[in-house]
């Protein structure tokens, strides 16, 4: 049983959570001991876990990674108008061997997702992003993966997964179930041109930091389809967050990274978020920002748009855009102004139409007689 691998939250922290005011996350948080007393139901639920492994390879020394002070800040935050159930299952224990941690991490994430939880993982080593991805091998045939990171982790593949090559392994290792990948916030001087060329050849997306900081909402169409996401804390500018291994002067500011977390929470498809590269430096301001990132993801989950049929004219406009090349069909949610586009993948008599998320910019491209960016990249994945 995967829950056997988790060390429950300490009694001191549980008592602290229960002492928080009735509107706080702590007062509503359920712990491992509470699970036996709760009748399982179909309501939406978020599971919080931690993984304290900071090493990417066996020869590295362990850093101080501990989440009690972050939990303290999180429990004190106020919930707002939330209906979602919150669970804190504690932390994955320390293991001497890296590969043992990897196996346990994968098993725990898989088990929680399979049991219907949206999993928020407080983490150390970014290399475990590969195990997060592999946790879906038996759960989904095709995966949409997203990372918020100042680098593209596409270094040379080795037997051991590292912080610099976990994306290489996601792309190159069987089973090949990566349908789409998006990087949010890469910084050009950290990324080799051949890495960008590879992303484009594979019809994936990499959105530069400068583009994102002009308008964070540009990420929403990409996050809408995401099944699993990794948010690397080193993508935050060092002036706003320094409890990380790879602090940089440029990056997202505190407001932007919280907005990103909320957009990730808006996705009806996301079932795990790995917030990683944390090192304990005993800075209260960093504990609070980490907690607020988690809060914003939870807030997004509580306010995500309700799933409706595209045929429901009460919620959607259906817009036809004829061009010389193709005829495009768009859907616009009247209430949220979210956009989708049809992609016809019919072969011979086998009719297949996918409806994928896009932005209003794609609609404007079609009006101008151009091939919408999202339509073109998705179509190329199959032809």
MARLO-355662 format. One record per residue (C-alpha): residue number from 1; residue in three letters; chain; x, y, z. Coordinates in pm, 1 decimal. Layout:
BEGIN
- k; r; c; c1; c2; c3
- NUM; ALA; A; X; Y; Z
...
% end
This chain:
BEGIN
- k; r; c; c1; c2; c3
- 1; UNK; A; 0.0; 0.0; 0.0
- 2; UNK; A; 153.9; 329.0; -112.3
- 3; UNK; A; 46.1; 512.9; 204.4
- 4; UNK; A; 281.1; 289.6; 403.5
- 5; UNK; A; 573.1; 475.5; 243.2
- 6; UNK; A; 457.5; 807.6; 389.7
- 7; UNK; A; 567.1; 937.5; 730.2
- 8; UNK; A; 264.0; 1113.2; 884.0
- 9; UNK; A; 274.0; 1479.2; 979.5
- 10; UNK; A; 404.0; 1516.3; 1335.3
- 11; UNK; A; 157.6; 1540.0; 1622.6
- 12; UNK; A; 292.4; 1888.4; 1701.1
- 13; UNK; A; 208.3; 2012.7; 1352.7
- 14; UNK; A; -131.0; 1844.0; 1357.1
- 15; UNK; A; -208.7; 2010.0; 1689.4
- 16; UNK; A; -94.7; 2342.9; 1545.5
- 17; UNK; A; -324.8; 2297.1; 1244.2
- 18; UNK; A; -621.8; 2225.1; 1469.5
- 19; UNK; A; -544.8; 2534.5; 1676.6
- 20; UNK; A; -573.9; 2763.8; 1373.4
- 21; UNK; A; -896.6; 2960.7; 1330.0
- 22; UNK; A; -1196.8; 2787.8; 1173.3
- 23; UNK; A; -1152.6; 2961.1; 836.2
- 24; UNK; A; -793.0; 2846.1; 789.8
- 25; UNK; A; -652.8; 2559.8; 582.5
- 26; UNK; A; -519.4; 2399.4; 898.7
- 27; UNK; A; -864.0; 2371.7; 1055.9
- 28; UNK; A; -996.3; 2192.5; 745.4
- 29; UNK; A; -686.6; 1980.2; 678.8
- 30; UNK; A; -724.5; 1604.7; 726.4
- 31; UNK; A; -429.0; 1383.2; 808.4
- 32; UNK; A; -342.9; 1014.8; 763.6
- 33; UNK; A; -501.6; 926.0; 1094.5
- 34; UNK; A; -830.2; 1080.9; 980.4
- 35; UNK; A; -863.7; 870.4; 665.0
- 36; UNK; A; -1003.5; 567.4; 844.4
- 37; UNK; A; -1274.7; 783.1; 994.8
- 38; UNK; A; -1387.3; 934.4; 666.0
- 39; UNK; A; -1622.2; 765.8; 425.3
- 40; UNK; A; -1469.7; 779.1; 78.2
- 41; UNK; A; -1675.3; 980.7; -168.0
- 42; UNK; A; -1650.4; 1122.6; -515.5
- 43; UNK; A; -1590.8; 1485.2; -412.0
- 44; UNK; A; -1275.6; 1655.4; -533.8
- 45; UNK; A; -976.9; 1625.6; -302.5
- 46; UNK; A; -619.6; 1750.9; -288.6
- 47; UNK; A; -340.5; 1549.8; -127.6
- 48; UNK; A; -28.8; 1727.7; -0.8
- 49; UNK; A; 293.1; 1526.2; 32.9
- 50; UNK; A; 661.0; 1608.5; 70.0
- 51; UNK; A; 976.0; 1442.2; -60.1
- 52; UNK; A; 1295.3; 1548.0; 115.7
- 53; UNK; A; 1544.4; 1396.7; -129.8
- 54; UNK; A; 1775.6; 1673.4; -254.5
- 55; UNK; A; 2027.1; 1455.9; -440.5
- 56; UNK; A; 2005.4; 1384.3; -810.7
- 57; UNK; A; 2296.9; 1139.2; -810.7
- 58; UNK; A; 2430.0; 900.5; -547.5
- 59; UNK; A; 2762.6; 1078.9; -493.0
- 60; UNK; A; 2603.0; 1414.4; -403.9
- 61; UNK; A; 2574.4; 1515.2; -39.2
- 62; UNK; A; 2228.8; 1565.1; 109.2
- 63; UNK; A; 2099.9; 1917.9; 156.1
- 64; UNK; A; 1867.8; 2028.9; 435.3
- 65; UNK; A; 1515.6; 1984.4; 297.9
- 66; UNK; A; 1234.1; 2002.4; 551.7
- 67; UNK; A; 877.3; 2126.2; 518.3
- 68; UNK; A; 749.9; 2183.9; 873.7
- 69; UNK; A; 795.5; 2561.2; 856.2
- 70; UNK; A; 624.6; 2575.1; 517.0
- 71; UNK; A; 333.6; 2372.0; 651.8
- 72; UNK; A; 305.0; 2610.2; 946.4
- 73; UNK; A; 264.7; 2904.2; 709.0
- 74; UNK; A; 24.2; 2710.7; 484.6
- 75; UNK; A; -203.7; 2598.2; 768.3
- 76; UNK; A; -250.0; 2958.6; 880.4
- 77; UNK; A; -368.8; 3083.2; 539.6
- 78; UNK; A; -743.2; 3144.2; 500.7
- 79; UNK; A; -949.9; 2925.2; 270.1
- 80; UNK; A; -1203.0; 3156.2; 112.3
- 81; UNK; A; -1510.9; 3008.5; -52.1
- 82; UNK; A; -1367.5; 2656.9; -102.8
- 83; UNK; A; -1547.6; 2325.0; -122.9
- 84; UNK; A; -1255.0; 2097.2; -200.9
- 85; UNK; A; -1130.9; 1847.6; 59.5
- 86; UNK; A; -770.6; 1886.6; 178.7
- 87; UNK; A; -540.4; 1609.2; 302.0
- 88; UNK; A; -182.8; 1620.7; 424.5
- 89; UNK; A; -31.1; 1272.8; 403.7
- 90; UNK; A; 313.4; 1370.7; 531.0
- 91; UNK; A; 649.9; 1300.4; 368.5
- 92; UNK; A; 824.2; 1024.0; 180.3
- 93; UNK; A; 1104.0; 902.9; 406.5
- 94; UNK; A; 1476.2; 928.3; 341.4
- 95; UNK; A; 1651.3; 637.9; 168.4
- 96; UNK; A; 2024.2; 581.3; 131.9
- 97; UNK; A; 1991.5; 478.1; -232.1
- 98; UNK; A; 1858.1; 729.2; -487.2
- 99; UNK; A; 1689.7; 457.4; -693.8
- 100; UNK; A; 1491.8; 347.3; -388.1
- 101; UNK; A; 1359.7; 700.8; -340.8
- 102; UNK; A; 1268.3; 713.6; -709.9
- 103; UNK; A; 1069.6; 389.8; -692.7
- 104; UNK; A; 881.5; 494.0; -380.3
- 105; UNK; A; 811.3; 843.2; -515.6
- 106; UNK; A; 666.7; 701.0; -836.3
- 107; UNK; A; 454.6; 447.6; -647.1
- 108; UNK; A; 312.9; 709.1; -408.0
- 109; UNK; A; 221.5; 957.3; -684.5
- 110; UNK; A; 65.1; 680.7; -893.2
- 111; UNK; A; -138.0; 553.0; -599.1
- 112; UNK; A; -271.1; 893.2; -499.0
- 113; UNK; A; -366.6; 990.0; -855.5
- 114; UNK; A; -530.7; 651.5; -909.0
- 115; UNK; A; -733.5; 706.6; -591.1
- 116; UNK; A; -870.4; 1033.5; -725.3
- 117; UNK; A; -649.3; 1289.6; -551.5
- 118; UNK; A; -496.6; 1597.3; -710.2
- 119; UNK; A; -145.7; 1566.6; -569.2
- 120; UNK; A; 67.1; 1864.1; -461.0
- 121; UNK; A; 427.0; 1759.1; -395.4
- 122; UNK; A; 670.1; 1969.2; -193.7
- 123; UNK; A; 1007.9; 1865.6; -319.3
- 124; UNK; A; 1381.7; 1887.7; -334.1
- 125; UNK; A; 1549.6; 1733.1; -638.5
- 126; UNK; A; 1404.6; 1837.9; -978.3
- 127; UNK; A; 1528.5; 1506.9; -1121.9
- 128; UNK; A; 1224.4; 1339.8; -962.9
- 129; UNK; A; 1017.7; 1510.6; -1232.4
- 130; UNK; A; 1097.1; 1204.8; -1442.7
- 131; UNK; A; 944.9; 975.6; -1179.6
- 132; UNK; A; 642.4; 1204.5; -1154.4
- 133; UNK; A; 594.4; 1161.0; -1528.4
- 134; UNK; A; 649.7; 782.6; -1519.1
- 135; UNK; A; 385.5; 751.0; -1247.5
- 136; UNK; A; 127.4; 793.9; -1526.7
- 137; UNK; A; 245.0; 497.8; -1736.7
- 138; UNK; A; -42.6; 278.3; -1617.2
- 139; UNK; A; -289.5; 565.1; -1581.5
- 140; UNK; A; -287.6; 752.4; -1915.1
- 141; UNK; A; -206.7; 656.8; -2273.9
- 142; UNK; A; -100.1; 1009.5; -2367.8
- 143; UNK; A; 33.3; 1274.9; -2132.3
- 144; UNK; A; 48.8; 1653.8; -2144.8
- 145; UNK; A; 344.4; 1764.2; -1930.5
- 146; UNK; A; 438.9; 2120.7; -1836.8
- 147; UNK; A; 736.6; 2265.3; -1652.9
- 148; UNK; A; 792.3; 2613.6; -1515.1
- 149; UNK; A; 1169.5; 2636.2; -1535.8
- 150; UNK; A; 1444.2; 2876.8; -1639.6
- 151; UNK; A; 1618.2; 2593.5; -1829.7
- 152; UNK; A; 1530.3; 2316.9; -2071.6
- 153; UNK; A; 1659.4; 2005.5; -1898.7
- 154; UNK; A; 1785.7; 1839.7; -2215.0
- 155; UNK; A; 2144.1; 1751.1; -2131.1
- 156; UNK; A; 2298.2; 1424.4; -2254.5
- 157; UNK; A; 2115.1; 1112.7; -2142.0
- 158; UNK; A; 2287.1; 898.2; -1878.9
- 159; UNK; A; 2186.9; 588.6; -1686.6
- 160; UNK; A; 2111.0; 805.8; -1382.9
- 161; UNK; A; 1843.8; 1073.1; -1408.4
- 162; UNK; A; 1985.5; 1413.3; -1309.2
- 163; UNK; A; 1852.2; 1764.3; -1260.8
- 164; UNK; A; 1981.5; 1852.9; -1607.2
- 165; UNK; A; 1859.5; 1556.5; -1815.1
- 166; UNK; A; 1522.2; 1449.7; -1675.3
- 167; UNK; A; 1340.4; 1605.1; -1973.8
- 168; UNK; A; 1571.1; 1415.8; -2210.8
- 169; UNK; A; 1463.3; 1092.5; -2042.5
- 170; UNK; A; 1094.2; 1187.2; -2056.3
- 171; UNK; A; 1123.6; 1232.1; -2432.5
- 172; UNK; A; 1352.4; 940.0; -2512.6
- 173; UNK; A; 1256.3; 656.3; -2275.6
- 174; UNK; A; 985.3; 399.2; -2340.4
- 175; UNK; A; 691.0; 391.2; -2314.0
- 176; UNK; A; 660.4; 691.4; -2547.3
- 177; UNK; A; 344.9; 846.4; -2409.2
- 178; UNK; A; 435.2; 1216.9; -2416.0
- 179; UNK; A; 179.1; 1383.4; -2643.3
- 180; UNK; A; 264.5; 1741.0; -2555.5
- 181; UNK; A; 522.7; 1931.6; -2353.2
- 182; UNK; A; 534.3; 2301.1; -2263.6
- 183; UNK; A; 810.3; 2496.4; -2091.5
- 184; UNK; A; 707.5; 2819.6; -1923.9
- 185; UNK; A; 970.7; 3085.2; -1856.8
- 186; UNK; A; 1300.0; 2963.5; -2003.7
- 187; UNK; A; 1581.6; 3219.4; -2005.3
- 188; UNK; A; 1761.0; 3228.7; -2338.9
- 189; UNK; A; 2117.4; 3257.2; -2204.0
- 190; UNK; A; 2068.5; 2926.6; -2016.2
- 191; UNK; A; 1940.4; 2736.4; -2320.2
- 192; UNK; A; 2144.2; 2606.6; -2614.6
- 193; UNK; A; 2001.3; 2677.3; -2959.0
- 194; UNK; A; 2002.7; 2306.1; -3042.3
- 195; UNK; A; 1774.4; 2247.5; -2744.6
- 196; UNK; A; 1525.7; 2503.9; -2874.3
- 197; UNK; A; 1550.8; 2349.7; -3220.7
- 198; UNK; A; 1467.3; 2007.0; -3075.8
- 199; UNK; A; 1162.0; 2142.7; -2894.1
- 200; UNK; A; 1035.4; 2296.1; -3218.4
- 201; UNK; A; 1107.6; 1983.7; -3423.6
- 202; UNK; A; 896.3; 1783.2; -3179.8
- 203; UNK; A; 615.3; 2042.3; -3205.5
- 204; UNK; A; 640.5; 2122.2; -2835.7
- 205; UNK; A; 628.0; 2470.8; -2683.6
- 206; UNK; A; 889.2; 2676.9; -2500.2
- 207; UNK; A; 776.1; 3023.6; -2392.2
- 208; UNK; A; 1049.9; 3270.3; -2302.7
- 209; UNK; A; 1048.2; 3449.9; -1967.1
- 210; UNK; A; 1015.0; 3790.5; -2135.4
- 211; UNK; A; 699.5; 3684.4; -2318.9
- 212; UNK; A; 545.9; 3545.0; -2002.4
- 213; UNK; A; 617.6; 3850.0; -1789.1
- 214; UNK; A; 443.0; 4071.6; -2045.1
- 215; UNK; A; 123.9; 3875.7; -1976.7
- 216; UNK; A; 114.2; 3569.8; -1750.9
- 217; UNK; A; -230.7; 3481.0; -1884.0
- 218; UNK; A; -61.4; 3372.2; -2209.5
- 219; UNK; A; 11.4; 3039.9; -2038.6
- 220; UNK; A; -355.8; 2955.7; -1975.6
- 221; UNK; A; -427.3; 2771.4; -2304.3
- 222; UNK; A; -116.9; 2556.3; -2248.0
- 223; UNK; A; -191.9; 2475.7; -1884.7
- 224; UNK; A; -554.5; 2387.7; -1961.9
- 225; UNK; A; -462.3; 2049.3; -2111.6
- 226; UNK; A; -185.8; 1970.0; -1859.8
- 227; UNK; A; -200.1; 1636.4; -1675.0
- 228; UNK; A; 116.5; 1684.3; -1468.3
- 229; UNK; A; 329.5; 1991.2; -1399.7
- 230; UNK; A; 664.9; 2074.4; -1240.5
- 231; UNK; A; 730.3; 2417.4; -1092.6
- 232; UNK; A; 1099.6; 2472.6; -1026.7
- 233; UNK; A; 1148.1; 2730.9; -752.2
- 234; UNK; A; 1471.6; 2842.7; -919.0
- 235; UNK; A; 1252.7; 2999.6; -1189.8
- 236; UNK; A; 1169.7; 3273.3; -934.4
- 237; UNK; A; 1402.3; 3574.1; -926.6
- 238; UNK; A; 1650.4; 3557.4; -641.2
- 239; UNK; A; 1530.7; 3884.3; -487.4
- 240; UNK; A; 1192.5; 3722.3; -419.6
- 241; UNK; A; 1299.5; 3366.3; -332.2
- 242; UNK; A; 1643.3; 3239.6; -234.6
- 243; UNK; A; 1579.9; 2897.4; -71.7
- 244; UNK; A; 1685.8; 2704.6; -377.8
- 245; UNK; A; 1995.5; 2542.0; -524.8
- 246; UNK; A; 2005.9; 2745.1; -846.2
- 247; UNK; A; 1917.6; 3100.7; -748.5
- 248; UNK; A; 1926.6; 3345.3; -1042.3
- 249; UNK; A; 1892.1; 3726.1; -1062.0
- 250; UNK; A; 1616.9; 3708.4; -1323.9
- 251; UNK; A; 1297.0; 3509.1; -1313.1
- 252; UNK; A; 932.6; 3538.3; -1219.7
- 253; UNK; A; 844.2; 3768.4; -933.8
- 254; UNK; A; 630.5; 3656.8; -640.3
- 255; UNK; A; 300.6; 3775.1; -791.2
- 256; UNK; A; 372.8; 3614.1; -1128.2
- 257; UNK; A; 462.0; 3271.4; -988.5
- 258; UNK; A; 146.3; 3273.8; -774.5
- 259; UNK; A; -59.7; 3359.7; -1083.7
- 260; UNK; A; 106.6; 3071.6; -1269.5
- 261; UNK; A; 16.1; 2833.0; -987.4
- 262; UNK; A; -345.4; 2951.1; -1001.2
- 263; UNK; A; -364.7; 2895.7; -1378.5
- 264; UNK; A; -230.7; 2544.4; -1325.8
- 265; UNK; A; -505.0; 2489.3; -1070.2
- 266; UNK; A; -765.9; 2602.3; -1324.2
- 267; UNK; A; -691.4; 2297.5; -1539.6
- 268; UNK; A; -956.0; 2028.0; -1513.2
- 269; UNK; A; -695.9; 1775.1; -1631.8
- 270; UNK; A; -409.7; 1834.5; -1389.1
- 271; UNK; A; -364.0; 1565.4; -1125.5
- 272; UNK; A; -14.5; 1639.4; -992.4
- 273; UNK; A; 200.3; 1945.5; -931.0
- 274; UNK; A; 562.2; 1898.7; -821.8
- 275; UNK; A; 706.9; 2217.1; -663.9
- 276; UNK; A; 1078.0; 2143.7; -640.8
- 277; UNK; A; 1438.3; 2254.5; -589.8
- 278; UNK; A; 1369.4; 2371.8; -235.7
- 279; UNK; A; 1650.6; 2395.8; 19.7
- 280; UNK; A; 1579.6; 2494.5; 379.8
- 281; UNK; A; 1755.0; 2824.0; 457.4
- 282; UNK; A; 1524.2; 2925.3; 744.4
- 283; UNK; A; 1387.4; 3236.0; 574.8
- 284; UNK; A; 1032.5; 3304.5; 684.8
- 285; UNK; A; 954.9; 3512.7; 376.2
- 286; UNK; A; 1046.7; 3213.1; 156.7
- 287; UNK; A; 832.1; 2980.2; 367.0
- 288; UNK; A; 538.4; 3213.8; 317.9
- 289; UNK; A; 584.8; 3248.5; -58.8
- 290; UNK; A; 611.0; 2868.7; -96.7
- 291; UNK; A; 289.8; 2835.2; 105.5
- 292; UNK; A; 117.0; 3099.7; -105.7
- 293; UNK; A; 214.4; 2917.8; -427.0
- 294; UNK; A; 37.3; 2608.7; -292.0
- 295; UNK; A; -258.6; 2822.4; -178.7
- 296; UNK; A; -299.1; 2971.3; -526.3
- 297; UNK; A; -298.3; 2627.7; -687.3
- 298; UNK; A; -566.8; 2514.2; -443.1
- 299; UNK; A; -765.0; 2832.0; -507.2
- 300; UNK; A; -747.7; 2764.2; -881.5
- 301; UNK; A; -880.7; 2412.5; -823.7
- 302; UNK; A; -1171.2; 2552.4; -623.3
- 303; UNK; A; -1263.2; 2802.4; -893.3
- 304; UNK; A; -1187.1; 2609.2; -1211.2
- 305; UNK; A; -1453.7; 2642.1; -1482.1
- 306; UNK; A; -1722.8; 2377.6; -1481.7
- 307; UNK; A; -1691.8; 2120.2; -1760.4
- 308; UNK; A; -1969.4; 2169.7; -2015.4
- 309; UNK; A; -2047.7; 2021.5; -2355.2
- 310; UNK; A; -1926.6; 2223.2; -2653.1
- 311; UNK; A; -2273.7; 2170.7; -2799.8
- 312; UNK; A; -2430.2; 2365.7; -2513.3
- 313; UNK; A; -2507.5; 2702.0; -2673.6
- 314; UNK; A; -2582.5; 2848.4; -2332.2
- 315; UNK; A; -2209.7; 2833.1; -2258.1
- 316; UNK; A; -2032.6; 2822.8; -2594.4
- 317; UNK; A; -2022.2; 3018.0; -2917.8
- 318; UNK; A; -1934.8; 2800.8; -3217.5
- 319; UNK; A; -1745.0; 3006.6; -3473.6
- 320; UNK; A; -1664.6; 2901.2; -3831.2
- 321; UNK; A; -1364.6; 3060.9; -4004.1
- 322; UNK; A; -1331.8; 2962.6; -4371.2
- 323; UNK; A; -991.4; 3020.6; -4536.1
- 324; UNK; A; -828.1; 2924.3; -4864.2
- 325; UNK; A; -638.0; 2642.1; -4697.2
- 326; UNK; A; -866.0; 2496.1; -4429.8
- 327; UNK; A; -1193.9; 2570.7; -4262.5
- 328; UNK; A; -1148.0; 2617.7; -3890.4
- 329; UNK; A; -1406.7; 2569.3; -3618.9
- 330; UNK; A; -1357.1; 2752.2; -3289.7
- 331; UNK; A; -1542.9; 2736.4; -2960.5
- 332; UNK; A; -1550.0; 3024.2; -2714.3
- 333; UNK; A; -1671.9; 2995.7; -2357.3
- 334; UNK; A; -1909.3; 3290.4; -2319.0
- 335; UNK; A; -1839.6; 3328.9; -1947.9
- 336; UNK; A; -1462.7; 3270.5; -1925.2
- 337; UNK; A; -1354.6; 3378.7; -2276.7
- 338; UNK; A; -1154.2; 3056.4; -2311.7
- 339; UNK; A; -1101.4; 2931.6; -2666.3
- 340; UNK; A; -1077.8; 2589.1; -2830.5
- 341; UNK; A; -1027.7; 2474.8; -3189.7
- 342; UNK; A; -1123.1; 2157.5; -3373.7
- 343; UNK; A; -848.3; 1947.9; -3533.2
- 344; UNK; A; -973.8; 1699.8; -3792.4
- 345; UNK; A; -758.8; 1384.9; -3776.4
- 346; UNK; A; -986.3; 1174.4; -3997.8
- 347; UNK; A; -807.8; 905.8; -4199.8
- 348; UNK; A; -1006.2; 743.0; -4482.1
- 349; UNK; A; -1339.9; 645.9; -4327.0
- 350; UNK; A; -1215.9; 654.4; -3969.1
- 351; UNK; A; -1349.5; 986.6; -3844.8
- 352; UNK; A; -1159.9; 1148.0; -3557.1
- 353; UNK; A; -1189.4; 1505.8; -3439.8
- 354; UNK; A; -997.5; 1642.1; -3141.0
- 355; UNK; A; -1091.7; 1969.4; -2974.5
- 356; UNK; A; -786.3; 2133.4; -2819.9
- 357; UNK; A; -734.1; 2447.3; -2615.8
- 358; UNK; A; -612.1; 2760.1; -2791.8
- 359; UNK; A; -612.7; 3136.4; -2741.7
- 360; UNK; A; -789.6; 3426.2; -2903.1
- 361; UNK; A; -463.9; 3489.7; -3087.2
- 362; UNK; A; -516.9; 3161.8; -3278.1
- 363; UNK; A; -861.0; 3283.7; -3380.5
- 364; UNK; A; -712.4; 3612.9; -3502.8
- 365; UNK; A; -450.1; 3420.3; -3702.2
- 366; UNK; A; -726.6; 3224.7; -3876.4
- 367; UNK; A; -915.7; 3546.4; -3954.4
- 368; UNK; A; -598.3; 3677.8; -4120.6
- 369; UNK; A; -571.0; 3365.8; -4335.6
- 370; UNK; A; -281.8; 3221.9; -4133.7
- 371; UNK; A; -256.5; 2872.0; -3989.1
- 372; UNK; A; -338.7; 2897.3; -3616.5
- 373; UNK; A; -28.0; 2814.0; -3415.6
- 374; UNK; A; -191.6; 2562.9; -3180.1
- 375; UNK; A; -375.5; 2389.0; -3466.7
- 376; UNK; A; -58.7; 2359.9; -3676.0
- 377; UNK; A; 160.0; 2213.9; -3402.0
- 378; UNK; A; -102.7; 1965.0; -3291.5
- 379; UNK; A; -175.3; 1851.7; -3648.9
- 380; UNK; A; 195.6; 1790.6; -3714.7
- 381; UNK; A; 212.9; 1546.0; -3424.0
- 382; UNK; A; 4.1; 1302.9; -3629.5
- 383; UNK; A; 108.0; 1377.8; -3989.6
% end
